[in-house]
Amino acid sequence: QGVRFVPITFTPTSSNYKWQACGGVNIVLTDRNFLDAAELGLEVASALKKLYPADYKTDKLVLLLGNQALTDELVSGMDPRRVAQEAEEQIEKFQEVRKKYLLY
């Protein structure tokens, strides 16, 4: 919810595909109140892994997610919604632990 995908064609002027026609999608924000950007990122990463298993490099995905266990689950094919749910559970646990260290 909160986004719409529009197919596009573009020609990069730099990088690996310089001057080559490329296909992709433009993600249009339709309602920021409904968008869960983190879950969208997990969904996109999961879709790219399924569609392009030989080309989509997942070795640096942990840098985006910040958690090796969640990255491993996503790369193994776990449903991205379940990965997001597990991340939320970990965040809630962290917030409980950190409460005793907050000064204000």
C-alpha positions as CSV (number, residue, x, y, z in Angstrom):
1,Q,0.0,0.0,0.0
2,G,1.1,3.6,-0.6
3,V,3.0,3.0,-3.9
4,R,2.4,2.3,-7.5
5,F,4.8,0.7,-9.9
6,V,5.1,2.2,-13.4
7,P,7.3,0.5,-16.1
8,I,10.0,2.7,-17.6
9,T,12.8,2.5,-20.1
10,F,15.9,4.6,-19.6
11,T,19.5,4.9,-20.8
12,P,22.1,5.5,-18.1
13,T,24.9,7.9,-18.8
14,S,27.3,6.2,-16.4
15,S,28.0,3.0,-14.5
16,N,28.0,-0.6,-15.9
17,Y,25.1,-0.1,-18.3
18,K,26.3,3.3,-19.7
19,W,24.5,4.1,-23.0
20,Q,22.5,0.8,-22.9
21,A,18.7,0.9,-23.0
22,C,17.5,-0.5,-19.7
23,G,14.0,-1.5,-18.4
24,G,12.9,-0.9,-14.9
25,V,10.1,0.5,-12.8
26,N,9.4,3.9,-11.3
27,I,8.0,3.7,-7.8
28,V,5.4,6.4,-7.4
29,L,4.4,7.3,-3.8
30,T,0.6,7.5,-3.7
31,D,0.1,7.7,0.1
32,R,2.9,8.2,2.5
33,N,0.7,7.4,5.5
34,F,0.3,3.8,4.3
35,L,3.8,3.2,3.0
36,D,6.1,1.0,5.0
37,A,9.4,1.8,3.3
38,A,11.4,-0.8,5.1
39,E,8.9,-3.6,4.1
40,L,8.9,-2.2,0.5
41,G,12.7,-2.6,0.4
42,L,12.4,-6.2,1.6
43,E,9.8,-6.9,-1.0
44,V,11.9,-5.4,-3.8
45,A,15.0,-7.3,-2.7
46,S,13.1,-10.5,-2.5
47,A,11.6,-10.0,-5.9
48,L,15.0,-9.2,-7.5
49,K,16.5,-12.4,-5.9
50,K,13.6,-14.5,-7.3
51,L,13.6,-12.9,-10.8
52,Y,17.4,-12.7,-11.3
53,P,19.0,-15.3,-9.0
54,A,22.3,-15.3,-11.0
55,D,22.6,-11.6,-11.3
56,Y,21.2,-10.1,-8.1
57,K,24.1,-9.8,-5.7
58,T,23.0,-10.3,-2.1
59,D,26.5,-10.2,-0.4
60,K,26.0,-6.5,0.5
61,L,22.4,-6.7,1.5
62,V,23.3,-7.0,5.1
63,L,24.7,-3.4,4.9
64,L,21.1,-2.2,4.1
65,L,19.4,-4.4,6.6
66,G,21.9,-4.1,9.4
67,N,21.2,-7.7,10.6
68,Q,22.9,-10.9,9.3
69,A,20.1,-13.2,10.5
70,L,17.3,-11.3,8.8
71,T,19.5,-11.0,5.6
72,D,20.0,-14.8,5.7
73,E,16.3,-15.4,6.1
74,L,15.4,-13.1,3.2
75,V,18.1,-14.6,0.9
76,S,16.9,-18.1,1.7
77,G,13.5,-17.3,0.4
78,M,11.5,-16.5,3.5
79,D,8.5,-14.3,2.9
80,P,9.5,-10.7,3.2
81,R,6.5,-9.9,5.3
82,R,7.7,-12.5,7.8
83,V,11.2,-11.1,7.8
84,A,9.7,-7.6,8.4
85,Q,7.6,-9.0,11.3
86,E,10.7,-10.6,12.9
87,A,12.6,-7.3,12.5
88,E,9.8,-5.5,14.3
89,E,9.9,-8.0,17.1
90,Q,13.6,-7.4,17.5
91,I,13.1,-3.7,17.5
92,E,10.5,-3.9,20.2
93,K,12.9,-6.1,22.4
94,F,15.7,-3.6,21.8
95,Q,13.4,-0.7,22.8
96,E,12.5,-2.4,26.1
97,V,16.1,-3.0,27.0
98,R,17.2,0.5,26.1
99,K,14.5,2.1,28.3
100,K,16.6,1.7,31.4
101,Y,19.4,3.6,29.8
102,L,17.5,6.6,28.7
103,L,18.0,9.8,30.7
104,Y,14.9,11.6,29.6
